[in-house]
Amino acid sequence: MSSDPWGRVDEQGTVYVRTAEGERVVGSWQAGSPEEALAYFERKYQGLSAEIGLLEHRVRKTDLAAKEALTALDHLRSQVAEHHAVGDLDALAKRLDTLAGEIESRQVERKAARAKAADETRVAKEALVAEAEQLAESTQWREAGDRLRALVDTWKGLPRLDRKSDDELWHRFSHARSVFSKHRKAHFAQLDSEREQARQVKERLVAEAEALSDSTDWGDTAARYRDLMAQWKAAGRAQRDAEDELWARFRGAQDVFFQARSAVFTERDAEQSANQKLKEALAAEAEAILPITDLKAAKTALRDVSERWEAIGHVPRDAKPKLDGRLNVVERAVREAEDAEWQRSNPEARARATGMTSLLQAAVDKLQGELDKARAAGNAGKVAKLEGELAGRQALLDQALKSLQEFSD
């Protein structure tokens, strides 16, 4: 017969656990020595303790729903009550009792939180209504209209109150928006006279734009066209037919000037073809850095290429995006290599990988123990099920070990 402080195995292979209420039969062991039997059921106890610890963590450190927590708690209570483990089962039961109290406290807290949230929603909606009613008398049409639309979006994002309260507040809110809309429509009905003045201003702007269309003073004339455009926008809209005709002439005059300027710039681009060839060669030199095998050397080489790149000067406008893009690819690769190097030395990521590996290893060990027991019992169905679970969990462990290894490479 073999025993320890929490259990024993008698001559017939029956395993007992000691509890406050006396000894309880754990199971029968015929597959090895009494010491192995105790060790096996002690591991089951450790597994139970670990499961309880995990539930404690989830209850205390996460947003685990109370219903889900209670289901898990009941499951663990039944496992402890079945006495299929050797260890301080009374201590496990006390931990579960404590955890049950914590879950109940959390339920009370969440109910209070919901009530608080409802109060906060009411306050928020009342504030929206008050602001909407104030905006209803505003003459800042665009700003107030934008703000009212933003208030509607905010309202839609808030939870509903009880139906009566929500409907009353929404009625006030909707009425305020309607008042504002009526005032704005009345205001714009008075703008027709102002549109005639806008037409006169825009006719003057068109005349100046057409006079500038054959200018070759590229910089100053382009700046003047920008000024004319700003004045055009500030003048307001004329009647629709006049607006369309004036805009066509105004835009046409600009097109004549900018097309002539573009032709000159195109000729200038041709003179920059030598710079393009030099940068193409540098781009190829930069691309030769890839793939990166020596980060320090790659950074040095890229810095040298960048300095020479900047010294070359301008290239044709249509070639610049592609050339810059080629160099950017190499720069991005170097930055990503730097980030990867930092990640490999990141102690927090290493710690997370180590913790996950430990949890998976414990799960594999637990499944292996259950599988050994099923095999010993000749339970073919359970053996097949456990072998599948063990294979899946082992695959996850192998991947975790591989990820952990990458921190050492």
N, C-alpha and C positions, 0 to 999 in steps of 0.2 A: 504494500500500500504506500502511496506517495501523497504528500500534502504540502500546502504552503499556507500563509496567513488567511487566504480568502477561499481556499478550496482544497479538495482532496480527491483521490481516486482509490476506490476499494479493490479488493482482490478480484472481483468479478468485472472490473473495468468500468464501473459506474462512477461518473464524475459528479461531485457535489460542490455547491457554492455556499459559503457562510453568509447569512444575512442577519439583521436584527431580530427577525422572527424565527431564526434557526436555519438549519441546513435545508437546501432545496436541490433536487436532482437537476443537473445541467444536461446530461446526456450519457451515452454509452460510448466507450472507446475501445476498439479491438485492433486498431491498425498499427499500434506501436507501444512504446513504453508509457508508464504513467506520467513520467516527466513530459513526454511529448504531448500527452493529452492535456495536461495543465497548461503547457505553453500555447497550445492551439486555442483553448478557450480563453486564455488571458489575452491573446491577440484579438479575439472577438470582442473582449471587453474594451480593449484599446480602440478598436474600430468604432464601437458604440460611443465611447467618450469623445472621439474625434468628430463623429456626426453631431453630437450634442454641441460641441464647441463651434462647429460650423453654423448650426442654427442660432446659437447665441450671438455669433458675429453678425449674421444676417439681420436678426431682430434689432440689435443695438447699433449697427453701423449702416444699414441700408434702409430703403423704403419698402421692405417686404410687407405685403398685405397681411392684415390680421388673420383673414380666413386661411390663407396659405400657411401662415405660421402655425395656426392651431392644428391644421391637418398634419403638418410635419411633426408637431409636438405629440399629438395622439399616436402617431406611428411609432415614435421613439419610446413613448410610455409603454406601448404594447411589447416592444422588443425588450425593454428592461424587465417588464413583468413576466416575460416568458422564461427568464433565468437561463438563457443559453450562452452564458459567458461567466468567466471566473474573475472576480474583482469586487470592488466596493460598490455594489449595485445600489445600496441605500444612498450613497453619495450622488450617484447619477440621478436617482429619483428626486433628491432634494434640489439638484440643479434644474431639473425639469419643472419642479414646483415653483422655484424662483422665477424661471423664465415665463411660466404661465401668468404670474402676477405682472411681469413687465409687459406682456402682450396686452393684458387687460388695461393696464395704465395707458398704453399707447392708443388703444381704442378710444378711451375717454378723451385723450389729448386730441385725437384726430376729429372727434365729434365737435369739440370746442373750436378746433381750427376751421371746420366747415361753417360753424355759426359765425365765427369772426370774418371769414371770407365773404359770407352773405352781407354782413354789415358793411364791409369795405366796398362791396359791389354797389350797395345802395348809395353810399356816400359818393362813390365815383360817378354814378349815373345822375345823381342830383347835381353834382358839379358840372357835368356835361350839359344838363338842361339849363342851368343858370347861365352858363357861358353862351349857349345858343340863343337864349332870350335876350342877352345883351347884344350879341352880334346882329340880331334881327333889325336893329335900328341903325346899323353901321352904313356909312356911305363909301367905305373902302371896299369897292365891289370885288376886285380880284382877291385881295388878302382875306376878306371876310368869307368869300365863297370857298376859297381854298381851305380856310380853317373849318368851316362847317362840314366840308367833305371829310376832312381829317377827323372831326368829331364823330361823324357817322361810322368811319372805319374803327375808331376806338370803341364806340358803342357795340358794334358787331363782335368785337373781340372780348367783350365782357360776358360773364355768365348771366343767365336769366334769373330774375327774382321770382317771387310768387306772382301768379298771373295778374292779379288785380293791381299790385304795385307797379309791375313792369309796364302794363298797358297805360296806366295813368301817366307815368313818366314819359313814355314814348309819345303819347298824345301831345304833351307840352312841347317836347323836343321837335316833333314834326310840325306843329303849328308855328314855332319860331322860324323854322326853315322856310315855310310857306310865306310868312310875312316878309322875310328878307328877299325872297324871289320876286314878289310883287313890286317891292320898292325898286329893285334893280331893273326890272322890265320898264317901269315908268321912267327911270333915269335914261335908259338907252333910247327910249322913244323921243327924247329931246335932242339927240345927237345929230339929226339930219342936217341942221344948219351948220354944224361944225364940220361936216364932211365936205361942204363946198369950199370952206377955207383950206382944208387939207388938199383938195384938188389943185387950188391955186399954188400952194407951196410946192407940190410935187411937179407941177408944170415947170416951175423955175429950176428945180433940181434936175429934171430931164434935160432942159436946155443946156445947163452947165455940163452935164455928163456927156452929151453929144459933142459939145465943143472940145472936150478933153480927149475924145476917142482916138485922135491921130497924134497925140503927144508921144515923144520918145524919152521924156524925163521919167524913167521907169519908177524910181523910188518915190519921188514927191507926188507923182500923179496917182500911183497906187494908194498912197496915204490919203490923198484927197478923195479918191473914190470911196475909201472906208468912211471918211467924214460924211460924204454925201449919203451913204447908206445909213449911217446913224441918224442923220436928219430925216431921211425917208421914214425910218421906223418911228421917229418921234412925232412925225406930222400927223399920225393917225390915218384912218382909212377914208378914202373918197367913196363916192357912189361906185357900185360894183363894176359897171361897164367902164367908167372912166379909170378906175383903179387898174383893171386888167390891161387897158390900152397903154396907160402911162408906165406901168411896170414892164411891159414888153419893150418899149422904147428905151427905158432906163437900163434894163438888163442887156439889151442889144448893144448900146453904146459901150458898156463895160466889156462885153465880149470882144468887140473890135479891138479895144486897147489890150486886153489880157492875152488875146490870141497873138497879136503882134509881139508882145513882150515874150510870150512863150517861144515864138520862132527864134528870137534873139538868144534866149537862154538855151535853146536846143543847139544852136551853133556854138555857144560857149561850152556846152557839155561835150561837144566833139573834141574841143581842145583839151578836155580833161581825160581823154581816153588813156593817155600814158599813166596817169594816176590810177586809173581803173586796173590796168595790167599789173602795176606794182602791188595793189591791194589784193588782186586775185592770187598773186604768188604768195603774199603773206598769209592769205586765208588758207591756202594749201599747206603752208608751213605750220600754221596753227592746228589744222586738222590732223597733221602727222603726230601731234601729241597724243592723240587718241589711239587705242584705249590707254587709260592712265595706269601705269605700273609703278611709277615713282612720283608721289604727289608733290614732293618738294621740287624735284626737277621740272615737273609739269608747270608748276606755278612760276618758276624762274623763266622758263621758256615762253610762257604766255605773257609775262610782264615785258619781256624783250620785244615780242611781236607787237604788243599794244603800243609801246613807245614809238616804234617805227611806223606803226599804222597812223598814229596821230600826227606824225611829222610829215606824212605824204601830202595831206590836204584833201581838197574836194574831189569827188568823182561825179560822173553824170548822174542826174537825179534818178533816172530809172534803174541805174545799177546799184545805187546806194543801199536800198532795203535788202537786196539779196546778199550783197557783200557783208553788210552788218549782221545779217542773220547767220551767215556761216561762222563769223567770229563769235557771235552770241552763243551758238551751239557749244563751242569749245569752252567758253567762259562758264556756261551753265554746268557742263560736265565737271569742270574743276571745282565749282562750288558744291555740286552734289557729292563729289569725292571727299571734300572737306567735311560736309555734313555727315557722310557715312563714317568717316574716321572718328568724328566726335561721338556718333552713336555707339561705335564699338567700345568706346571708353566711358560710356555713360554709366555711372554706378547705380543709378535708380533703375534703369532698364535691366541691368545685370541682376539686381536684387529681385525684380519682378519675375525674370526668367527663372532664377533659382527657386523662388517660392512656388511657381507653377510646376516646376520639375518635381519638387518634393511632394506636392499634393498628388500629382499623377503617379509617382512611385508608390505612395501609400495605397492608392486605389488599386494599382496592379497587384501589390502584395496581398491586399484583402481578397481580391478576386481569385488569386492563385490559391489562397487558403481554402476558399469556398469550393474551388474546383477539385482540390485534393480530397476534400471531405466527400464531395459528390461521387468522385471516382471510387473512393473507398466503400461508399455505400452501394455502389453498383447502380446509381440512378442515371441511366443513359440519357434521358430527356434533359435533366438538369445539367449534365456534363456538356451536352451539345450547346445549350443556351449559354452557359458560363464560358465555354471556349470562344464563342462568338463575341461576347462582351469583353473578354480578356484580350482578344486580338485587336479589337477596336481601341481599347484603352492603351494597349501597348504601342499601337501606331501613334497615338497622340504623345505618349511618353518619348518615343524615338524622335518625333519632330521637335519636342521641347528640348531634348538633349542636344539635338543638332543646332537649334537656335542658341542654346547656352554656349555651345562650343565656339560659335561665331564671335563671342566676346573675347575669346582667348586667341583667335587667329591674328 
